[in-house]
């Protein structure tokens, strides 16, 4: 099975579930041969659910309670999110993309699966010159991975400060993820403020039997992948990508022994900045084309309101978390934590 090279480039960001090694970079010629503008539109259409699913995951899993930790109390937690790709986002129609040099071949379908669409190749495409003359070049739109869930992970440590404030750090140093899968790193920071003790002091629990807080966070993934696409003379081909997510939430929760249900509503936004850098030269024996830094994607993927319901279970030092979020895509999150103190 062939995959678009970009699928390989981003696969490591999603627990390697997308990565396909055989022939993965070979199909880049089909995308690039129509020119950088058309290639960027195709990449955007193909990866649209991937961008959105990752954007949701970047802003997820920060907290499962409105109660802030006591001074110098801490915990460490790992959680995993799964964003569900709706039916409408599992395919795209090239006739709606405004392509200038790529059209469906005569009698071929114009539909292609997105990255999280069905596991089959899309329609056969024919490449034209800028004057509308067929070049004799054809390629198939890349296939999907065959499942419709975008996974992501959160790794973080939280520390309690005075005044019912807690701060959280998300971090993962740059790690190599295989000789041909590049490297990935993560950084993020967040804060939560429990509100009622600030205004009502120690009488809070007697007057209002719930905890209320506001929280915010920022997370960034960085990804780099060296490429070798028809690369006989240049060594500067690579994918550089940054994925940023920001969220603000109002949270209410209630501790009932070891069980704490919570609800939250908030705002989230995420952005993608992805570039295919370097020099790429393509030849078919008759014609040739050279592109420098041919793909640049800089866009906002998620920008809107979300609502979440979930819980926390605490047994001594151990905590277990779960939540459901309604947003651009619906999503679930689950995780475990280890910490000291409330």
C-alpha positions in Angstrom: 0.0 0.0 0.0 1.2 3.4 -0.9 0.9 6.5 1.4 1.5 10.1 0.7 4.9 11.0 2.2 3.3 13.6 4.5 1.3 10.8 6.2 4.7 9.3 7.2 6.0 12.7 8.2 3.2 13.3 10.7 2.5 9.7 11.7 4.8 9.9 14.8 2.7 12.6 16.3 -0.2 10.1 16.6 1.6 7.3 18.4 2.9 5.9 15.1 -0.4 4.5 14.1 -0.3 6.2 10.7 3.2 5.5 9.7 3.7 3.3 6.7 7.3 2.7 5.6 7.1 1.0 2.2 7.1 3.5 -0.7 5.9 6.3 1.6 8.0 9.1 0.1 7.5 7.9 -3.4 4.1 9.5 -4.0 5.3 13.0 -3.2 6.1 13.4 -6.9 2.5 13.1 -7.7 1.5 15.9 -5.3 4.4 18.2 -6.2 4.3 17.8 -9.9 1.3 20.1 -10.2 3.1 22.9 -8.4 3.4 24.1 -4.8 0.0 25.9 -4.7 -2.0 22.8 -5.7 0.2 20.6 -3.5 -0.6 22.8 -0.5 -4.3 22.6 -1.2 -4.2 18.8 -1.5 -2.1 18.4 1.7 -4.6 20.7 3.6 -7.6 18.8 2.4 -6.0 15.4 3.1 -4.9 16.3 6.7 -7.8 18.5 7.7 -9.2 16.0 10.3 -5.6 15.3 11.5 -5.0 19.0 12.2 -8.3 19.4 14.0 -8.0 16.2 16.0 -4.5 17.0 17.2 -5.6 20.6 18.0 -8.3 19.2 20.3 -5.8 16.9 21.9 -3.4 19.7 22.6 -5.9 21.5 24.7 -7.3 18.5 26.5 -6.5 16.7 29.8 -5.3 19.6 31.9 -7.5 18.9 34.9 -10.4 16.9 36.2 -11.4 18.9 39.3 -11.9 22.5 40.3 -10.1 22.0 43.6 -6.6 23.4 43.6 -3.7 21.6 45.2 -2.4 22.7 48.6 0.9 24.6 48.8 3.8 22.4 47.5 1.5 19.4 46.9 2.0 17.9 43.5 1.2 15.1 41.1 2.4 13.7 37.8 -0.1 12.4 35.2 -0.3 10.7 31.8 -3.4 10.7 29.8 -4.5 9.8 26.3 -7.2 11.5 24.2 -9.2 10.2 21.2 -11.0 12.7 18.9 -13.7 11.1 16.7 -13.7 12.2 13.1 -17.2 12.7 11.8 -18.4 11.2 8.5 -18.3 14.5 6.7 -14.5 14.9 7.4 -13.5 11.4 6.1 -13.3 12.4 2.5 -12.8 15.4 0.2 -13.7 16.4 -3.4 -10.8 17.8 -5.4 -13.3 19.7 -7.6 -14.0 22.0 -4.6 -10.4 22.8 -3.9 -9.8 25.3 -6.7 -6.8 23.4 -8.2 -5.3 24.9 -11.3 -3.2 22.1 -12.8 -4.7 18.9 -11.3 -8.1 17.4 -12.4 -9.7 14.0 -12.2 -8.7 11.8 -15.1 -11.5 11.1 -17.6 -14.0 8.9 -16.0 -12.3 8.9 -12.6 -13.8 9.8 -9.3 -12.9 13.3 -7.8 -13.2 11.9 -4.3 -10.3 11.0 -2.0 -10.2 9.8 1.6 -8.7 12.1 4.2 -5.9 10.8 6.4 -8.5 9.3 8.8 -10.8 8.1 6.0 -11.2 4.7 4.5 -8.3 2.5 3.7 -8.3 2.8 -0.1 -6.8 5.0 -2.7 -8.7 8.0 -4.0 -9.5 8.9 -7.5 -7.0 9.0 -10.3 -5.7 12.5 -11.1 -4.3 13.9 -14.3 -1.8 16.8 -14.4 -2.1 19.7 -16.8 0.1 22.6 -17.8 -0.8 26.1 -16.7 -2.3 26.5 -20.1 -4.6 23.6 -19.6 -2.7 21.1 -21.8 -2.5 17.5 -20.4 1.1 16.5 -19.5 0.5 12.8 -19.6 1.2 12.5 -15.8 -1.2 10.7 -13.5 -1.3 9.8 -9.8 -3.9 8.5 -7.3 -5.0 10.5 -4.3 -3.5 8.9 -1.1 -5.5 6.5 0.9 -6.7 6.8 4.5 -5.6 4.8 7.4 -9.0 3.0 7.7 -10.1 4.2 11.2 -11.6 7.4 12.3 -10.1 8.4 15.6 -7.2 10.9 16.1 -5.2 10.0 19.2 -2.9 12.3 21.2 -1.2 12.1 24.6 -0.5 14.5 27.5 2.4 14.2 30.0 2.4 16.7 32.8 3.3 17.6 36.4 1.3 20.0 38.6 2.4 21.9 41.7 0.3 23.7 44.3 1.1 27.4 45.1 -0.2 29.8 47.7 -3.6 31.5 47.3 -5.3 28.4 45.8 -3.2 28.6 42.7 -1.6 25.6 40.9 0.7 25.5 37.9 1.2 22.7 35.4 4.2 21.9 33.1 3.9 19.7 30.1 7.2 18.6 28.7 8.9 16.0 26.5 12.5 16.5 25.3 13.3 16.0 21.7 13.2 12.3 21.1 14.0 10.3 17.9 11.3 8.0 16.9 13.0 5.8 14.4 15.6 6.3 11.8 13.1 7.4 9.2 10.4 9.0 11.4 12.3 12.1 12.6 12.0 13.6 16.1 9.3 15.0 18.3 9.2 17.3 21.3 6.5 18.9 23.5 6.3 21.9 25.8 3.4 23.5 27.6 2.3 25.3 30.7 -1.0 26.0 32.4 -2.4 27.5 35.6 -5.6 27.1 37.6 -7.1 29.3 40.3 -9.8 28.1 42.7 -12.1 31.1 43.1 -14.4 30.7 46.1 -11.6 30.7 48.8 -10.3 34.0 47.4 -13.6 35.7 48.1 -15.2 33.7 51.0 -12.2 32.3 52.9 -12.7 29.3 55.1 -16.5 29.5 55.1 -16.6 28.4 51.5 -17.5 24.7 52.0 -20.4 25.6 54.4 -22.0 28.1 52.2 -21.4 26.7 48.7 -20.9 22.9 48.5 -19.0 22.8 45.3 -15.6 24.0 44.1 -15.3 26.5 41.2 -12.1 27.4 39.3 -10.8 29.0 36.2 -7.9 27.5 34.2 -5.9 28.0 31.1 -3.1 26.3 29.2 -0.8 26.4 26.2 0.7 23.3 24.5 3.1 23.0 21.6 4.3 20.0 19.6 7.4 20.4 17.4 8.2 17.8 14.7 11.1 17.5 12.3 11.6 14.9 9.6 14.5 14.7 7.1 13.3 13.8 3.6 14.9 12.1 0.7 12.5 12.7 -2.3 14.2 12.3 -5.7 17.2 13.7 -3.8 20.3 13.3 -5.9 22.0 16.6 -5.3 20.5 18.3 -2.2 20.5 17.3 1.4 18.3 20.1 2.8 14.9 18.4 2.4 12.8 18.2 5.5 9.4 18.7 7.2 9.3 21.3 10.0 6.0 21.5 11.9 4.7 23.2 15.0 1.2 22.6 16.4 0.0 25.0 19.1 -3.1 24.8 21.3 -4.5 27.3 23.8 -7.5 26.9 26.1 -9.4 28.7 28.9 -12.0 26.9 31.0 -14.4 27.5 33.9 -14.7 24.4 36.1 -17.1 23.2 38.7 -16.7 20.0 40.7 -17.8 18.2 43.9 -15.7 15.8 46.0 -17.6 12.8 47.3 -15.2 10.7 49.3 -12.8 9.3 46.6 -15.0 10.3 43.7 -15.0 13.8 42.1 -17.3 14.5 39.2 -16.7 17.7 37.3 -18.2 19.9 34.5 -16.5 22.6 32.5 -17.1 25.0 29.7 -14.5 26.9 27.9 -12.8 28.3 24.7 -10.1 26.6 22.7 -8.0 27.4 19.7 -5.3 25.6 17.8 -2.9 26.4 15.0 -0.8 24.5 12.5 2.5 25.8 11.0 3.9 23.1 8.7 6.5 23.5 6.0 8.2 21.2 3.5 11.6 22.8 3.1 14.4 22.3 0.7 14.9 21.8 -3.0 12.9 19.2 -4.9 13.5 18.3 -8.5 11.3 16.1 -10.6 11.9 14.7 -14.1 9.9 12.4 -16.4 12.5 12.1 -19.2 10.9 15.0 -21.1 10.1 17.7 -18.6 11.6 18.7 -15.3 10.5 21.0 -12.5 12.4 22.3 -9.4 10.6 23.6 -6.3 12.2 25.3 -3.3 10.3 25.2 0.0 7.2 24.1 -1.8 4.6 23.6 0.9 3.7 26.1 3.7 0.6 25.6 5.9 -0.1 28.2 8.4 -3.7 28.2 9.7 -6.1 28.1 12.6 -7.8 24.7 12.8 -9.9 25.0 15.9 -11.5 28.2 17.3 -14.6 27.8 19.4 -16.4 26.7 22.6 -16.2 23.3 24.2 -17.9 21.6 27.1 -16.7 18.7 29.2 -18.0 16.2 31.7 -15.8 13.8 33.7 -14.5 12.5 36.9 -11.5 11.8 39.1 -11.1 8.7 41.3 -8.5 9.0 44.1 -7.1 6.0 46.0 -4.2 7.0 48.2 -1.3 8.2 46.0 -3.1 7.0 42.8 -5.6 8.9 40.7 -7.7 7.8 37.7 -9.3 10.2 35.3 -11.9 10.2 32.6 -13.8 12.8 30.6 -16.0 13.4 27.5 -15.7 16.7 25.5 -18.2 18.1 23.0 -16.4 20.4 20.6 -15.6 20.6 16.8 -15.1 16.8 17.1 -16.3 14.9 20.1 -13.5 13.5 22.2 -12.8 11.2 25.2 -9.8 11.3 27.6 -8.5 8.8 30.1 -5.4 8.8 32.3 -3.6 7.9 35.5 -1.7 10.0 38.0 0.5 9.8 41.0 0.7 12.5 43.6 1.0 13.7 47.2 -1.7 15.7 48.9 -5.0 17.3 47.8 
